[in-house]
């Protein structure tokens, strides 16, 4: 809950910080998924399979 002495501007600033942290986490997760997909595609190619990447 919010502090009674907290202004609307303080709350907005705190929420903006939380959003920034969440965006950073999402970017990290997206990078991890892309890396996992790339590793999987490489293993398929090494196995002689022809693939079409889903990452552009």
Buried (B, 14 or more C-beta within 10 A) or exposed (E): EEEEEEEEEEEEEEEEEEEEEEEEEEEEEEEEEEEEEEEEBEEEEEEEEEEEEEEE
